């Protein structure tokens, strides 16, 4: 009897619990059915174009959202009430608005933001933007005047550059303890289109950004280390993506004249008129921009440097939910350069500091690009991005690194030459959804890139017009296909987890045309790269992060075909493992601090070989370092910035005392002051410092450091701007690029290993005039 009563009681209790649960679900459904919604768009008041990346916050609840590619946002499940919404974006006035929400109704808001000067007091660290380092780039691109293509690269905190062809060849790059040569371990892109050229005639990852007109750069995104799922080959030390302007706020023409017979003319014209872009029905814009530059340079031998750029870009809406961006550009450059000279040649009086040993060096290059990007936002706010691109690149370079070391009669001049077709596709699908009450952003991406070269050549030449011997001649067919998955989970209002997985496949085919018959080698490889990033936002003033990931760089197809090994193992896709611990911090309202402790270990290093003028693989390395960036607003118009980067780069497998990584920077610093005003005087005073660093493995040769200051001063009127640009304001005598090279001069009987260098720019002043309409 007792057991029967107990069972009956259990059934009654279970029925009551089920009834309560059913009532709760029905009640919740009824309540939700009567909740309201806020949705809308945000656009630029000046141009009418939608603004992506605007932070929208419902102040009463602390709920936040970021506008998508179409400037859209929405907030759901809001009880009927009056709410205050705040809209913030870098370079625009913060706007607040009051919105009424009613049961079962959607409140639509159309917001237009006005441009405004930068105010660091309004900048906040947001959990919605886990990569807080992009705040730094957003500030810099709006404050620093971009006067030439080199200044574009210096926008990346910690990225140091050096030119050793007077402006013709791509710059030598330094980042996080890497001598990156021209791009071995940094991935560069423009509007999503790759800049780096794999298996290039001059060096792996060769990245020439001179096809970008500096005045057309709108923004940049960057990352340090191998932590981004959508960044694959070469993104070990870091990656940078430059975005060119979608629309022109004003038409302009700019003329420059300077020392050393320097002239430059650049301009941009809106093809559809000022008001078309604002029209809500058409929402389209198109412009064309062009640049021409000539200079004889500061070398003793005239440089006869010529460069021409042409860019056309269209942006429009195919439908209310789909945007199309088309761009086409072409670039051509030709120059002579004085090349690298040994210390002993200057000391003996054989040549001056700005002279040359072989005055016949120089080159010619061109690049034509086609780029199409299609972005669709579905009804449920999923984003579909598709891009196809094509580049035609031609490159010819004459250099002489060793003078008469190998050929005492004709000299050691070499020609590096290639013609390349590059085409590919980038696609991604992003969905914003929830797991329980946690927001999750999922991105599935696919990438494809194919490089085809015609007669990639390395030859021994004389006087740039006679081929004495061909060292290499062949066709490269290199394919890279990738699939990646990236997940961003907002576990709480403060903790964000970003996990990613990337899978890359390579097919590298090399046809050696020096053999009879031609011989072909084919290599197929693959690599998996996991990523994990954690962000914790304590407050709008402090965010901490921890990052870990695996990346890689591919080896040159010619190196792969030759079967080069490290430790008896052929390294086709040598991996890199990295980790970062960092913080984004606002200790004061107008002071922003970014800092990171990091480590990076690589399965293979590239080292410059001076006697051949190429790079080759050389073994495992490890690097540890610290990055520090400060941005401080002293007054409403005066800003200060400082970047400091210290690194300890070492080889892993070499004997003690032989572990220094040649030319790897150990300390760099860039900084300055910027004064911003819409009218009247504005400009900047900047410096860059590179400390002494080892030039060879045992540090017996040292590449001397330098400190150089630059000045930019403008006077702005409503329709005109006058400018003065001075490079090397203090007229410092400095060596911009340096190498430990074994060479022999014509008069010498034995070779000598010592520092060879290219002199840095002396005091170099230019005047400019810009007219707007």
Secondary structure in CASP SS format (residue, H / E / C, confidence):
PFRMAT SS
TARGET T0000
AUTHOR 0000-0000-0000
METHOD secondary structure of the structure
MODEL  1
X C 1.00
X H 1.00
X H 1.00
X H 1.00
X H 1.00
X H 1.00
X H 1.00
X H 1.00
X H 1.00
X H 1.00
X H 1.00
X H 1.00
X H 1.00
X H 1.00
X H 1.00
X H 1.00
X H 1.00
X H 1.00
X H 1.00
X H 1.00
X H 1.00
X H 1.00
X H 1.00
X H 1.00
X H 1.00
X H 1.00
X H 1.00
X H 1.00
X H 1.00
X H 1.00
X H 1.00
X H 1.00
X H 1.00
X C 1.00
X C 1.00
X E 1.00
X E 1.00
X E 1.00
X E 1.00
X E 1.00
X E 1.00
X E 1.00
X E 1.00
X E 1.00
X C 1.00
X C 1.00
X C 1.00
X C 1.00
X C 1.00
X E 1.00
X C 1.00
X C 1.00
X C 1.00
X C 1.00
X E 1.00
X E 1.00
X E 1.00
X E 1.00
X C 1.00
X C 1.00
X C 1.00
X C 1.00
X E 1.00
X E 1.00
X E 1.00
X E 1.00
X C 1.00
X C 1.00
X C 1.00
X C 1.00
X C 1.00
X E 1.00
X E 1.00
X E 1.00
X E 1.00
X E 1.00
X E 1.00
X E 1.00
X C 1.00
X C 1.00
X E 1.00
X E 1.00
X E 1.00
X E 1.00
X E 1.00
X E 1.00
X E 1.00
X E 1.00
X C 1.00
X C 1.00
X C 1.00
X E 1.00
X C 1.00
X C 1.00
X E 1.00
X E 1.00
X E 1.00
X E 1.00
X E 1.00
X E 1.00
X E 1.00
X C 1.00
X C 1.00
X C 1.00
X C 1.00
X E 1.00
X E 1.00
X E 1.00
X E 1.00
X E 1.00
X E 1.00
X E 1.00
X E 1.00
X C 1.00
X E 1.00
X C 1.00
X C 1.00
X C 1.00
X C 1.00
X H 1.00
X H 1.00
X H 1.00
X C 1.00
X C 1.00
X C 1.00
X C 1.00
X C 1.00
X C 1.00
X C 1.00
X C 1.00
X C 1.00
X C 1.00
X H 1.00
X H 1.00
X H 1.00
X H 1.00
X H 1.00
X H 1.00
X H 1.00
X H 1.00
X H 1.00
X H 1.00
X H 1.00
X C 1.00
X C 1.00
X C 1.00
X C 1.00
X C 1.00
X H 1.00
X H 1.00
X H 1.00
X H 1.00
X H 1.00
X C 1.00
X C 1.00
X C 1.00
X C 1.00
X C 1.00
X C 1.00
X E 1.00
X E 1.00
X E 1.00
X C 1.00
X C 1.00
X C 1.00
X C 1.00
X C 1.00
X C 1.00
X C 1.00
X C 1.00
X C 1.00
X E 1.00
X E 1.00
X E 1.00
X E 1.00
X C 1.00
X C 1.00
X E 1.00
X E 1.00
X C 1.00
X C 1.00
X C 1.00
X C 1.00
X C 1.00
X C 1.00
X E 1.00
X E 1.00
X E 1.00
X E 1.00
X E 1.00
X C 1.00
X C 1.00
X E 1.00
X E 1.00
X C 1.00
X C 1.00
X E 1.00
X C 1.00
X C 1.00
X C 1.00
X C 1.00
X C 1.00
X C 1.00
X C 1.00
X C 1.00
X E 1.00
X C 1.00
X C 1.00
X C 1.00
X C 1.00
X C 1.00
X C 1.00
X C 1.00
X H 1.00
X H 1.00
X H 1.00
X E 1.00
X E 1.00
X E 1.00
X E 1.00
X E 1.00
X E 1.00
X E 1.00
X E 1.00
X C 1.00
X C 1.00
X C 1.00
X C 1.00
X C 1.00
X C 1.00
X C 1.00
X C 1.00
X C 1.00
X C 1.00
X C 1.00
X C 1.00
X C 1.00
X E 1.00
X E 1.00
X E 1.00
X E 1.00
X E 1.00
X E 1.00
X E 1.00
X C 1.00
X C 1.00
X C 1.00
X C 1.00
X C 1.00
X C 1.00
X C 1.00
X E 1.00
X E 1.00
X E 1.00
X E 1.00
X E 1.00
X E 1.00
X E 1.00
X C 1.00
X C 1.00
X C 1.00
X E 1.00
X E 1.00
X E 1.00
X E 1.00
X E 1.00
X E 1.00
X E 1.00
X E 1.00
X E 1.00
X C 1.00
X C 1.00
X C 1.00
X C 1.00
X C 1.00
X H 1.00
X H 1.00
X H 1.00
X C 1.00
X C 1.00
X C 1.00
X C 1.00
X C 1.00
X C 1.00
X E 1.00
X E 1.00
X E 1.00
X E 1.00
X E 1.00
X E 1.00
X E 1.00
X E 1.00
X E 1.00
X E 1.00
X E 1.00
X C 1.00
X C 1.00
X C 1.00
X C 1.00
X C 1.00
X C 1.00
X C 1.00
X C 1.00
X C 1.00
X E 1.00
X E 1.00
X E 1.00
X E 1.00
X E 1.00
X E 1.00
X E 1.00
X E 1.00
X E 1.00
X E 1.00
X E 1.00
X E 1.00
X E 1.00
X E 1.00
X E 1.00
X C 1.00
X C 1.00
X E 1.00
X E 1.00
X E 1.00
X E 1.00
X E 1.00
X E 1.00
X E 1.00
X E 1.00
X E 1.00
X E 1.00
X E 1.00
X E 1.00
X E 1.00
X E 1.00
X E 1.00
X C 1.00
X C 1.00
X C 1.00
X C 1.00
X E 1.00
X E 1.00
X H 1.00
X H 1.00
X H 1.00
X H 1.00
X H 1.00
X C 1.00
X C 1.00
X C 1.00
X C 1.00
X C 1.00
X C 1.00
X C 1.00
X C 1.00
X C 1.00
X C 1.00
X C 1.00
X C 1.00
X C 1.00
X C 1.00
X E 1.00
X E 1.00
X E 1.00
X E 1.00
X E 1.00
X E 1.00
X E 1.00
X E 1.00
X E 1.00
X E 1.00
X E 1.00
X E 1.00
X E 1.00
X E 1.00
X E 1.00
X E 1.00
X C 1.00
X C 1.00
X C 1.00
X C 1.00
X C 1.00
X E 1.00
X E 1.00
X E 1.00
X E 1.00
X E 1.00
X E 1.00
X E 1.00
X E 1.00
X E 1.00
X E 1.00
X E 1.00
X E 1.00
X E 1.00
X E 1.00
X E 1.00
X E 1.00
X E 1.00
X C 1.00
X C 1.00
X C 1.00
X E 1.00
X C 1.00
X C 1.00
X C 1.00
X C 1.00
X C 1.00
X C 1.00
X C 1.00
X C 1.00
X C 1.00
X C 1.00
X E 1.00
X E 1.00
X E 1.00
X E 1.00
X E 1.00
X E 1.00
X E 1.00
X E 1.00
X E 1.00
X E 1.00
X E 1.00
X E 1.00
X E 1.00
X E 1.00
X E 1.00
X E 1.00
X E 1.00
X E 1.00
X E 1.00
X E 1.00
X E 1.00
X E 1.00
X C 1.00
X C 1.00
X E 1.00
X E 1.00
X E 1.00
X E 1.00
X E 1.00
X E 1.00
X E 1.00
X E 1.00
X E 1.00
X E 1.00
X E 1.00
X E 1.00
X E 1.00
X E 1.00
X E 1.00
X E 1.00
X E 1.00
X E 1.00
X E 1.00
X E 1.00
X E 1.00
X E 1.00
X E 1.00
X E 1.00
X E 1.00
X C 1.00
X C 1.00
X C 1.00
X E 1.00
X E 1.00
X E 1.00
X E 1.00
X E 1.00
X E 1.00
X E 1.00
X E 1.00
X E 1.00
X E 1.00
X E 1.00
X E 1.00
X E 1.00
X E 1.00
X E 1.00
X E 1.00
X E 1.00
X E 1.00
X E 1.00
X E 1.00
X E 1.00
X E 1.00
X E 1.00
X E 1.00
X E 1.00
X C 1.00
X C 1.00
X C 1.00
X C 1.00
X E 1.00
X E 1.00
X E 1.00
X E 1.00
X E 1.00
X E 1.00
X E 1.00
X E 1.00
X E 1.00
X E 1.00
X E 1.00
X E 1.00
X E 1.00
X E 1.00
X E 1.00
X E 1.00
X E 1.00
X E 1.00
X C 1.00
X C 1.00
X C 1.00
X C 1.00
X C 1.00
X C 1.00
X E 1.00
X E 1.00
X E 1.00
X E 1.00
X E 1.00
X E 1.00
X E 1.00
X E 1.00
X E 1.00
X E 1.00
X E 1.00
X E 1.00
X E 1.00
X E 1.00
X E 1.00
X E 1.00
X E 1.00
X E 1.00
X E 1.00
X E 1.00
X E 1.00
X C 1.00
X C 1.00
X E 1.00
X E 1.00
X E 1.00
X E 1.00
X E 1.00
X E 1.00
X E 1.00
X E 1.00
X E 1.00
X E 1.00
X E 1.00
X E 1.00
X E 1.00
X C 1.00
X C 1.00
X H 1.00
X H 1.00
X H 1.00
X H 1.00
X H 1.00
X C 1.00
X C 1.00
X C 1.00
X E 1.00
X E 1.00
X C 1.00
X C 1.00
X E 1.00
X E 1.00
X C 1.00
X C 1.00
X E 1.00
X E 1.00
X E 1.00
X E 1.00
X E 1.00
X E 1.00
X E 1.00
X E 1.00
X E 1.00
X E 1.00
X E 1.00
X E 1.00
X E 1.00
X E 1.00
X E 1.00
X E 1.00
X C 1.00
X C 1.00
X E 1.00
X E 1.00
X E 1.00
X E 1.00
X E 1.00
X E 1.00
X E 1.00
X E 1.00
X E 1.00
X E 1.00
X E 1.00
X E 1.00
X C 1.00
X C 1.00
X C 1.00
X E 1.00
X E 1.00
X E 1.00
X E 1.00
X C 1.00
X C 1.00
X C 1.00
X C 1.00
X E 1.00
X E 1.00
X E 1.00
X E 1.00
X C 1.00
X C 1.00
X C 1.00
X E 1.00
X E 1.00
X E 1.00
X E 1.00
X E 1.00
X E 1.00
X E 1.00
X E 1.00
X E 1.00
X E 1.00
X E 1.00
X E 1.00
X E 1.00
X C 1.00
X C 1.00
X C 1.00
X C 1.00
X E 1.00
X E 1.00
X E 1.00
X E 1.00
X E 1.00
X E 1.00
X E 1.00
X E 1.00
X E 1.00
X E 1.00
X E 1.00
X E 1.00
X E 1.00
X E 1.00
X C 1.00
X C 1.00
X C 1.00
X C 1.00
X C 1.00
X C 1.00
X C 1.00
X C 1.00
X E 1.00
X C 1.00
X C 1.00
X C 1.00
X C 1.00
X C 1.00
X C 1.00
X E 1.00
X E 1.00
X E 1.00
X E 1.00
X E 1.00
X E 1.00
X E 1.00
X E 1.00
X E 1.00
X C 1.00
X C 1.00
X C 1.00
X C 1.00
X E 1.00
X E 1.00
X E 1.00
X E 1.00
X E 1.00
X E 1.00
X E 1.00
X E 1.00
X E 1.00
X E 1.00
X E 1.00
X C 1.00
X C 1.00
X E 1.00
X E 1.00
X C 1.00
X C 1.00
X C 1.00
X C 1.00
X C 1.00
X C 1.00
X C 1.00
X E 1.00
X E 1.00
X C 1.00
X C 1.00
X E 1.00
X E 1.00
X E 1.00
X E 1.00
X E 1.00
X E 1.00
X E 1.00
X E 1.00
X E 1.00
X E 1.00
X E 1.00
X C 1.00
X C 1.00
X C 1.00
X E 1.00
X E 1.00
X E 1.00
X E 1.00
X E 1.00
X E 1.00
X E 1.00
X E 1.00
X C 1.00
X C 1.00
X C 1.00
X C 1.00
X C 1.00
X C 1.00
X C 1.00
X E 1.00
X E 1.00
X E 1.00
X E 1.00
X E 1.00
X E 1.00
X E 1.00
X E 1.00
X E 1.00
X E 1.00
X C 1.00
X C 1.00
X C 1.00
X C 1.00
X C 1.00
X C 1.00
X C 1.00
X E 1.00
X E 1.00
X E 1.00
X E 1.00
X E 1.00
X E 1.00
X E 1.00
X E 1.00
X C 1.00
X C 1.00
X C 1.00
X C 1.00
X E 1.00
X E 1.00
X E 1.00
X E 1.00
X E 1.00
X E 1.00
X E 1.00
X E 1.00
X E 1.00
X C 1.00
END
